[in-house]
Amino acid sequence: MRVCEWNQDYSVGVTILDRHHKRLFEILNKLFTLMDEGSEDRPILNVIDELIDYTHYHFEQEEEMMAKIAYPDLEQHKILHKELIDQLTDFAKEAQNGMAIFVAIKIATIGLEWLKNHILAVDHKYHEYIKAHGIEVNI
Ligand SMILES: [Fe+2]
């Protein structure tokens, strides 16, 4: 089930980070598919773990890139990343207590909105910074 699709509007001008964002959309699609199928808890818990692990990895890479280019809003950006990780971690704990499908609905809808808004409103600011300063990003 495909609920969300990455498109060029989401590009942050850094190929590897675009690839990460595409993968996050894919993981959310997996969650929507499991919800659609009325899945048991275990597969849902696995995808929630995958989402958290991959989000961690992506944020680390993105923050490393921002540090490398001396991006001035790095600290503020990190706070927003941490807020999402904390929220996902709370949801994961809730899902482990059973009826994971109901938690999956919250994670998928909140996660998708967060991701879209974050890329367009927050990540795009470093994209503007990179463009404005003619920076060559190598990660
Ligand atoms: Fe970000």
Backbone and ligand atoms as CSV (ligand in chain L), in Angstrom:
chain,resi,resn,atom,element,x,y,z
A,1,MET,N,N,0.854,-1.196,0.000
A,1,MET,CA,C,0.000,0.000,0.000
A,1,MET,C,C,0.886,1.242,0.000
A,2,ARG,N,N,0.682,2.085,-1.006
A,2,ARG,CA,C,1.528,3.272,-1.100
A,2,ARG,C,C,0.709,4.506,-0.727
A,3,VAL,N,N,1.026,5.046,0.442
A,3,VAL,CA,C,0.297,6.219,0.926
A,3,VAL,C,C,1.102,7.481,0.636
A,4,CYS,N,N,2.430,7.326,0.683
A,4,CYS,CA,C,3.270,8.509,0.493
A,4,CYS,C,C,4.379,8.215,-0.489
A,5,GLU,N,N,4.755,9.235,-1.190
A,5,GLU,CA,C,5.741,9.103,-2.250
A,5,GLU,C,C,6.695,10.297,-2.171
A,6,TRP,N,N,7.992,10.022,-2.227
A,6,TRP,CA,C,8.965,11.120,-2.287
A,6,TRP,C,C,8.873,11.733,-3.684
A,7,ASN,N,N,8.972,13.031,-3.782
A,7,ASN,CA,C,9.096,13.644,-5.106
A,7,ASN,C,C,10.134,14.775,-5.021
A,8,GLN,N,N,10.464,15.328,-6.163
A,8,GLN,CA,C,11.540,16.308,-6.270
A,8,GLN,C,C,11.353,17.515,-5.333
A,9,ASP,N,N,10.111,17.844,-4.997
A,9,ASP,CA,C,9.869,18.976,-4.085
A,9,ASP,C,C,10.547,18.751,-2.731
A,10,TYR,N,N,10.766,17.468,-2.396
A,10,TYR,CA,C,11.375,17.151,-1.099
A,10,TYR,C,C,12.905,17.161,-1.150
A,11,SER,N,N,13.455,17.376,-2.328
A,11,SER,CA,C,14.911,17.296,-2.435
A,11,SER,C,C,15.599,18.349,-1.564
A,12,VAL,N,N,16.639,17.901,-0.836
A,12,VAL,CA,C,17.429,18.822,-0.015
A,12,VAL,C,C,18.781,19.097,-0.674
A,13,GLY,N,N,18.911,18.658,-1.915
A,13,GLY,CA,C,20.123,18.969,-2.683
A,13,GLY,C,C,21.334,18.143,-2.309
A,14,VAL,N,N,21.167,17.150,-1.431
A,14,VAL,CA,C,22.270,16.268,-1.051
A,14,VAL,C,C,21.784,14.847,-1.352
A,15,THR,N,N,22.370,14.228,-2.360
A,15,THR,CA,C,21.847,12.950,-2.886
A,15,THR,C,C,21.645,11.903,-1.804
A,16,ILE,N,N,22.637,11.740,-0.955
A,16,ILE,CA,C,22.538,10.666,0.044
A,16,ILE,C,C,21.412,10.937,1.056
A,17,LEU,N,N,21.212,12.218,1.384
A,17,LEU,CA,C,20.133,12.542,2.345
A,17,LEU,C,C,18.760,12.405,1.678
A,18,ASP,N,N,18.688,12.711,0.385
A,18,ASP,CA,C,17.446,12.448,-0.356
A,18,ASP,C,C,17.135,10.953,-0.331
A,19,ARG,N,N,18.189,10.146,-0.487
A,19,ARG,CA,C,18.012,8.686,-0.476
A,19,ARG,C,C,17.476,8.234,0.888
A,20,HIS,N,N,18.017,8.831,1.946
A,20,HIS,CA,C,17.515,8.494,3.292
A,20,HIS,C,C,16.031,8.855,3.423
A,21,HIS,N,N,15.687,10.047,2.949
A,21,HIS,CA,C,14.283,10.481,3.076
A,21,HIS,C,C,13.356,9.540,2.301
A,22,LYS,N,N,13.805,9.093,1.115
A,22,LYS,CA,C,13.000,8.139,0.324
A,22,LYS,C,C,12.781,6.860,1.121
A,23,ARG,N,N,13.857,6.403,1.751
A,23,ARG,CA,C,13.765,5.166,2.533
A,23,ARG,C,C,12.793,5.339,3.705
A,24,LEU,N,N,12.792,6.515,4.335
A,24,LEU,CA,C,11.844,6.754,5.440
A,24,LEU,C,C,10.401,6.698,4.935
A,25,PHE,N,N,10.150,7.265,3.759
A,25,PHE,CA,C,8.809,7.154,3.167
A,25,PHE,C,C,8.455,5.681,2.939
A,26,GLU,N,N,9.440,4.890,2.472
A,26,GLU,CA,C,9.189,3.458,2.207
A,26,GLU,C,C,8.823,2.713,3.487
A,27,ILE,N,N,9.538,3.023,4.568
A,27,ILE,CA,C,9.254,2.333,5.837
A,27,ILE,C,C,7.841,2.702,6.312
A,28,LEU,N,N,7.474,3.968,6.146
A,28,LEU,CA,C,6.106,4.380,6.535
A,28,LEU,C,C,5.072,3.669,5.650
A,29,ASN,N,N,5.371,3.497,4.380
A,29,ASN,CA,C,4.459,2.744,3.496
A,29,ASN,C,C,4.283,1.311,3.980
A,30,LYS,N,N,5.379,0.715,4.467
A,30,LYS,CA,C,5.298,-0.653,4.995
A,30,LYS,C,C,4.331,-0.719,6.175
A,31,LEU,N,N,4.420,0.330,7.012
A,31,LEU,CA,C,3.546,0.384,8.186
A,31,LEU,C,C,2.079,0.523,7.760
A,32,PHE,N,N,1.827,1.392,6.783
A,32,PHE,CA,C,0.455,1.549,6.273
A,32,PHE,C,C,-0.057,0.228,5.687
A,33,THR,N,N,0.832,-0.519,5.013
A,33,THR,CA,C,0.426,-1.810,4.431
A,33,THR,C,C,0.004,-2.785,5.527
A,34,LEU,N,N,0.819,-2.863,6.581
A,34,LEU,CA,C,0.494,-3.773,7.680
A,34,LEU,C,C,-0.830,-3.390,8.348
A,35,MET,N,N,-1.059,-2.086,8.482
A,35,MET,CA,C,-2.327,-1.632,9.072
A,35,MET,C,C,-3.486,-2.043,8.189
A,36,ASP,N,N,-3.301,-1.878,6.880
A,36,ASP,CA,C,-4.338,-2.215,5.902
A,36,ASP,C,C,-4.674,-3.704,5.960
A,37,GLU,N,N,-3.637,-4.520,6.214
A,37,GLU,CA,C,-3.835,-5.968,6.260
A,37,GLU,C,C,-4.337,-6.447,7.618
A,38,GLY,N,N,-4.462,-5.542,8.581
A,38,GLY,CA,C,-4.883,-5.938,9.927
A,38,GLY,C,C,-3.860,-6.843,10.578
A,39,SER,N,N,-2.585,-6.504,10.408
A,39,SER,CA,C,-1.470,-7.351,10.852
A,39,SER,C,C,-1.476,-7.660,12.356
A,40,GLU,N,N,-0.821,-8.794,12.682
A,40,GLU,CA,C,-0.513,-9.141,14.070
A,40,GLU,C,C,0.522,-8.144,14.608
A,41,ASP,N,N,0.768,-8.233,15.926
A,41,ASP,CA,C,1.714,-7.302,16.566
A,41,ASP,C,C,3.153,-7.416,16.051
A,42,ARG,N,N,3.655,-8.677,15.933
A,42,ARG,CA,C,5.099,-8.870,15.677
A,42,ARG,C,C,5.615,-8.128,14.440
A,43,PRO,N,N,4.977,-8.317,13.272
A,43,PRO,CA,C,5.493,-7.588,12.099
A,43,PRO,C,C,5.448,-6.068,12.287
A,44,ILE,N,N,4.426,-5.585,12.992
A,44,ILE,CA,C,4.319,-4.136,13.227
A,44,ILE,C,C,5.466,-3.667,14.124
A,45,LEU,N,N,5.735,-4.438,15.174
A,45,LEU,CA,C,6.831,-4.066,16.084
A,45,LEU,C,C,8.164,-4.049,15.335
A,46,ASN,N,N,8.332,-5.003,14.411
A,46,ASN,CA,C,9.578,-5.042,13.625
A,46,ASN,C,C,9.730,-3.780,12.776
A,47,VAL,N,N,8.631,-3.352,12.155
A,47,VAL,CA,C,8.724,-2.160,11.295
A,47,VAL,C,C,8.921,-0.901,12.149
A,48,ILE,N,N,8.308,-0.867,13.313
A,48,ILE,CA,C,8.514,0.292,14.202
A,48,ILE,C,C,9.996,0.361,14.605
A,49,ASP,N,N,10.586,-0.805,14.919
A,49,ASP,CA,C,12.028,-0.842,15.260
A,49,ASP,C,C,12.863,-0.363,14.077
A,50,GLU,N,N,12.498,-0.835,12.890
A,50,GLU,CA,C,13.234,-0.433,11.674
A,50,GLU,C,C,13.146,1.084,11.492
A,51,LEU,N,N,11.953,1.621,11.715
A,51,LEU,CA,C,11.751,3.071,11.557
A,51,LEU,C,C,12.620,3.853,12.543
A,52,ILE,N,N,12.643,3.402,13.795
A,52,ILE,CA,C,13.444,4.109,14.803
A,52,ILE,C,C,14.941,3.998,14.481
A,53,ASP,N,N,15.386,2.778,14.145
A,53,ASP,CA,C,16.817,2.576,13.838
A,53,ASP,C,C,17.240,3.439,12.645
A,54,TYR,N,N,16.421,3.421,11.617
A,54,TYR,CA,C,16.801,4.153,10.412
A,54,TYR,C,C,16.740,5.664,10.637
A,55,THR,N,N,15.751,6.099,11.424
A,55,THR,CA,C,15.628,7.534,11.735
A,55,THR,C,C,16.868,8.002,12.502
A,56,HIS,N,N,17.304,7.179,13.465
A,56,HIS,CA,C,18.529,7.464,14.232
A,56,HIS,C,C,19.710,7.647,13.286
A,57,TYR,N,N,19.887,6.658,12.430
A,57,TYR,CA,C,21.001,6.652,11.484
A,57,TYR,C,C,20.949,7.898,10.587
A,58,HIS,N,N,19.761,8.172,10.059
A,58,HIS,CA,C,19.613,9.321,9.155
A,58,HIS,C,C,19.921,10.644,9.871
A,59,PHE,N,N,19.382,10.806,11.081
A,59,PHE,CA,C,19.618,12.053,11.826
A,59,PHE,C,C,21.105,12.236,12.111
A,60,GLU,N,N,21.774,11.135,12.472
A,60,GLU,CA,C,23.221,11.226,12.741
A,60,GLU,C,C,23.978,11.733,11.525
A,61,GLN,N,N,23.651,11.138,10.374
A,61,GLN,CA,C,24.334,11.514,9.125
A,61,GLN,C,C,24.033,12.966,8.752
A,62,GLU,N,N,22.768,13.349,8.939
A,62,GLU,CA,C,22.358,14.707,8.572
A,62,GLU,C,C,23.037,15.727,9.500
A,63,GLU,N,N,23.093,15.397,10.793
A,63,GLU,CA,C,23.719,16.310,11.753
A,63,GLU,C,C,25.227,16.420,11.496
A,64,GLU,N,N,25.820,15.290,11.112
A,64,GLU,CA,C,27.255,15.284,10.792
A,64,GLU,C,C,27.528,16.206,9.595
A,65,MET,N,N,26.653,16.125,8.605
A,65,MET,CA,C,26.798,16.970,7.417
A,65,MET,C,C,26.666,18.447,7.812
A,66,MET,N,N,25.653,18.758,8.652
A,66,MET,CA,C,25.442,20.157,9.053
A,66,MET,C,C,26.643,20.679,9.851
A,67,ALA,N,N,27.244,19.800,10.675
A,67,ALA,CA,C,28.418,20.212,11.452
A,67,ALA,C,C,29.581,20.509,10.498
A,68,LYS,N,N,29.756,19.631,9.508
A,68,LYS,CA,C,30.837,19.773,8.521
A,68,LYS,C,C,30.782,21.106,7.783
A,69,ILE,N,N,29.572,21.555,7.487
A,69,ILE,CA,C,29.445,22.798,6.712
A,69,ILE,C,C,29.260,24.013,7.632
A,70,ALA,N,N,29.431,23.784,8.955
A,70,ALA,CA,C,29.286,24.864,9.961
A,70,ALA,C,C,27.921,25.550,9.852
A,71,TYR,N,N,26.903,24.722,9.730
A,71,TYR,CA,C,25.541,25.251,9.595
A,71,TYR,C,C,25.109,25.936,10.902
A,72,PRO,N,N,24.710,27.200,10.864
A,72,PRO,CA,C,24.458,27.938,12.110
A,72,PRO,C,C,23.260,27.453,12.930
A,73,ASP,N,N,22.264,26.810,12.302
A,73,ASP,CA,C,21.080,26.367,13.055
A,73,ASP,C,C,21.157,24.911,13.522
A,74,LEU,N,N,22.372,24.364,13.525
A,74,LEU,CA,C,22.527,22.945,13.864
A,74,LEU,C,C,21.892,22.580,15.208
A,75,GLU,N,N,22.175,23.355,16.253
A,75,GLU,CA,C,21.694,22.983,17.592
A,75,GLU,C,C,20.166,22.940,17.651
A,76,GLN,N,N,19.536,23.931,17.055
A,76,GLN,CA,C,18.074,23.988,17.011
A,76,GLN,C,C,17.516,22.796,16.226
A,77,HIS,N,N,18.183,22.468,15.141
A,77,HIS,CA,C,17.764,21.345,14.297
A,77,HIS,C,C,17.878,20.022,15.067
A,78,LYS,N,N,18.963,19.900,15.837
A,78,LYS,CA,C,19.168,18.683,16.642
A,78,LYS,C,C,18.050,18.474,17.647
A,79,ILE,N,N,17.575,19.585,18.232
A,79,ILE,CA,C,16.494,19.498,19.222
A,79,ILE,C,C,15.239,18.904,18.570
A,80,LEU,N,N,14.930,19.356,17.362
A,80,LEU,CA,C,13.756,18.836,16.654
A,80,LEU,C,C,13.913,17.344,16.355
A,81,HIS,N,N,15.121,16.938,15.983
A,81,HIS,CA,C,15.367,15.514,15.736
A,81,HIS,C,C,15.145,14.707,17.013
A,82,LYS,N,N,15.673,15.225,18.109
A,82,LYS,CA,C,15.563,14.487,19.369
A,82,LYS,C,C,14.106,14.344,19.804
A,83,GLU,N,N,13.341,15.407,19.574
A,83,GLU,CA,C,11.910,15.353,19.939
A,83,GLU,C,C,11.204,14.216,19.217
A,84,LEU,N,N,11.511,14.038,17.928
A,84,LEU,CA,C,10.854,12.962,17.177
A,84,LEU,C,C,11.310,11.594,17.690
A,85,ILE,N,N,12.605,11.441,17.917
A,85,ILE,CA,C,13.109,10.157,18.421
A,85,ILE,C,C,12.438,9.820,19.757
A,86,ASP,N,N,12.323,10.803,20.643
A,86,ASP,CA,C,11.688,10.570,21.943
A,86,ASP,C,C,10.233,10.134,21.766
A,87,GLN,N,N,9.542,10.811,20.844
A,87,GLN,CA,C,8.138,10.488,20.604
A,87,GLN,C,C,7.997,9.066,20.033
A,88,LEU,N,N,8.865,8.725,19.074
A,88,LEU,CA,C,8.806,7.384,18.472
A,88,LEU,C,C,9.137,6.312,19.512
A,89,THR,N,N,10.087,6.626,20.381
A,89,THR,CA,C,10.471,5.662,21.412
A,89,THR,C,C,9.311,5.407,22.376
A,90,ASP,N,N,8.592,6.471,22.739
A,90,ASP,CA,C,7.410,6.309,23.598
A,90,ASP,C,C,6.350,5.456,22.910
A,91,PHE,N,N,6.118,5.720,21.636
A,91,PHE,CA,C,5.141,4.935,20.878
A,91,PHE,C,C,5.559,3.463,20.817
A,92,ALA,N,N,6.861,3.218,20.607
A,92,ALA,CA,C,7.347,1.837,20.506
A,92,ALA,C,C,7.068,1.089,21.806
A,93,LYS,N,N,7.275,1.766,22.940
A,93,LYS,CA,C,7.005,1.134,24.246
A,93,LYS,C,C,5.522,0.800,24.359
A,94,GLU,N,N,4.693,1.741,23.931
A,94,GLU,CA,C,3.244,1.543,23.975
A,94,GLU,C,C,2.854,0.348,23.099
A,95,ALA,N,N,3.466,0.245,21.923
A,95,ALA,CA,C,3.136,-0.837,20.984
A,95,ALA,C,C,3.522,-2.199,21.557
A,96,GLN,N,N,4.616,-2.208,22.352
A,96,GLN,CA,C,5.060,-3.479,22.926
A,96,GLN,C,C,4.072,-4.017,23.955
A,97,ASN,N,N,3.209,-3.145,24.456
A,97,ASN,CA,C,2.226,-3.587,25.446
A,97,ASN,C,C,1.000,-4.246,24.814
A,98,GLY,N,N,0.988,-4.361,23.487
A,98,GLY,CA,C,-0.112,-5.035,22.802
A,98,GLY,C,C,-0.937,-4.083,21.966
A,99,MET,N,N,-1.808,-4.676,21.118
A,99,MET,CA,C,-2.643,-3.892,20.191
A,99,MET,C,C,-1.771,-2.911,19.400
A,100,ALA,N,N,-0.673,-3.450,18.880
A,100,ALA,CA,C,0.302,-2.603,18.173
A,100,ALA,C,C,-0.324,-1.864,16.998
A,101,ILE,N,N,-1.344,-2.455,16.415
A,101,ILE,CA,C,-1.939,-1.839,15.230
A,101,ILE,C,C,-2.487,-0.432,15.514
A,102,PHE,N,N,-3.013,-0.242,16.743
A,102,PHE,CA,C,-3.564,1.088,17.063
A,102,PHE,C,C,-2.443,2.122,17.240
A,103,VAL,N,N,-1.323,1.647,17.745
A,103,VAL,CA,C,-0.173,2.538,17.894
A,103,VAL,C,C,0.431,2.823,16.512
A,104,ALA,N,N,0.381,1.786,15.650
A,104,ALA,CA,C,0.919,1.954,14.289
A,104,ALA,C,C,0.177,3.068,13.557
A,105,ILE,N,N,-1.114,3.156,13.777
A,105,ILE,CA,C,-1.907,4.202,13.118
A,105,ILE,C,C,-1.386,5.584,13.539
A,106,LYS,N,N,-1.120,5.730,14.832
A,106,LYS,CA,C,-0.596,7.025,15.329
A,106,LYS,C,C,0.788,7.310,14.753
A,107,ILE,N,N,1.645,6.281,14.798
A,107,ILE,CA,C,3.018,6.487,14.311
A,107,ILE,C,C,3.025,6.835,12.830
A,108,ALA,N,N,2.236,6.101,12.053
A,108,ALA,CA,C,2.260,6.311,10.604
A,108,ALA,C,C,1.718,7.692,10.244
A,109,THR,N,N,0.630,8.103,10.882
A,109,THR,CA,C,0.053,9.398,10.498
A,109,THR,C,C,0.881,10.567,11.051
A,110,ILE,N,N,1.258,10.479,12.324
A,110,ILE,CA,C,2.070,11.557,12.909
A,110,ILE,C,C,3.453,11.582,12.244
A,111,GLY,N,N,4.022,10.393,12.042
A,111,GLY,CA,C,5.353,10.284,11.432
A,111,GLY,C,C,5.383,10.863,10.030
A,112,LEU,N,N,4.364,10.563,9.264
A,112,LEU,CA,C,4.324,11.050,7.883
A,112,LEU,C,C,4.191,12.578,7.845
A,113,GLU,N,N,3.289,13.104,8.662
A,113,GLU,CA,C,3.130,14.567,8.711
A,113,GLU,C,C,4.426,15.232,9.158
A,114,TRP,N,N,5.030,14.642,10.206
A,114,TRP,CA,C,6.278,15.202,10.735
A,114,TRP,C,C,7.331,15.217,9.639
A,115,LEU,N,N,7.492,14.082,8.957
A,115,LEU,CA,C,8.542,13.966,7.941
A,115,LEU,C,C,8.347,14.989,6.822
A,116,LYS,N,N,7.125,15.071,6.312
A,116,LYS,CA,C,6.867,16.010,5.213
A,116,LYS,C,C,7.144,17.449,5.651
A,117,ASN,N,N,6.590,17.830,6.799
A,117,ASN,CA,C,6.787,19.210,7.275
A,117,ASN,C,C,8.246,19.500,7.589
A,118,HIS,N,N,8.910,18.509,8.200
A,118,HIS,CA,C,10.299,18.709,8.595
A,118,HIS,C,C,11.194,18.911,7.361
A,119,ILE,N,N,10.996,18.069,6.362
A,119,ILE,CA,C,11.825,18.208,5.156
A,119,ILE,C,C,11.561,19.569,4.500
A,120,LEU,N,N,10.283,19.897,4.343
A,120,LEU,CA,C,9.947,21.117,3.598
A,120,LEU,C,C,10.264,22.400,4.362
A,121,ALA,N,N,10.067,22.381,5.681
A,121,ALA,CA,C,10.243,23.626,6.438
A,121,ALA,C,C,11.596,23.731,7.135
A,122,VAL,N,N,12.181,22.601,7.541
A,122,VAL,CA,C,13.405,22.665,8.350
A,122,VAL,C,C,14.637,22.237,7.539
A,123,ASP,N,N,14.561,21.054,6.919
A,123,ASP,CA,C,15.711,20.593,6.128
A,123,ASP,C,C,15.979,21.540,4.945
A,124,HIS,N,N,14.906,22.074,4.407
A,124,HIS,CA,C,15.105,22.968,3.261
A,124,HIS,C,C,15.910,24.221,3.611
A,125,LYS,N,N,15.960,24.539,4.901
A,125,LYS,CA,C,16.762,25.706,5.305
A,125,LYS,C,C,18.254,25.439,5.114
A,126,TYR,N,N,18.692,24.195,5.410
A,126,TYR,CA,C,20.128,23.939,5.161
A,126,TYR,C,C,20.394,23.852,3.660
A,127,HIS,N,N,19.377,23.401,2.923
A,127,HIS,CA,C,19.514,23.390,1.465
A,127,HIS,C,C,19.754,24.822,0.957
A,128,GLU,N,N,18.964,25.758,1.473
A,128,GLU,CA,C,19.126,27.171,1.081
A,128,GLU,C,C,20.511,27.681,1.465
A,129,TYR,N,N,20.953,27.299,2.661
A,129,TYR,CA,C,22.268,27.724,3.166
A,129,TYR,C,C,23.384,27.202,2.259
A,130,ILE,N,N,23.275,25.914,1.874
A,130,ILE,CA,C,24.271,25.298,0.987
A,130,ILE,C,C,24.319,26.048,-0.345
A,131,LYS,N,N,23.142,26.340,-0.858
A,131,LYS,CA,C,23.071,27.033,-2.157
A,131,LYS,C,C,23.625,28.464,-2.037
A,132,ALA,N,N,23.192,29.164,-0.980
A,132,ALA,CA,C,23.586,30.555,-0.813
A,132,ALA,C,C,25.106,30.711,-0.679
A,133,HIS,N,N,25.757,29.704,-0.061
A,133,HIS,CA,C,27.199,29.798,0.169
A,133,HIS,C,C,28.018,29.005,-0.856
A,134,GLY,N,N,27.327,28.441,-1.845
A,134,GLY,CA,C,28.024,27.662,-2.869
A,134,GLY,C,C,28.855,26.536,-2.305
A,135,ILE,N,N,28.313,25.847,-1.282
A,135,ILE,CA,C,29.080,24.788,-0.601
A,135,ILE,C,C,28.990,23.468,-1.371
A,136,GLU,N,N,30.132,22.795,-1.452
A,136,GLU,CA,C,30.188,21.455,-2.059
A,136,GLU,C,C,30.075,20.449,-0.911
A,137,VAL,N,N,28.968,19.704,-0.859
A,137,VAL,CA,C,28.793,18.760,0.254
A,137,VAL,C,C,29.304,17.390,-0.145
A,138,ASN,N,N,30.247,16.882,0.657
A,138,ASN,CA,C,30.767,15.527,0.407
A,138,ASN,C,C,30.510,14.643,1.601
A,139,ILE,N,N,29.459,13.823,1.514
A,139,ILE,CA,C,29.257,12.819,2.577
A,139,ILE,C,C,28.928,11.488,1.926
L,1,LIG,FE,FE,16.394,17.106,9.642
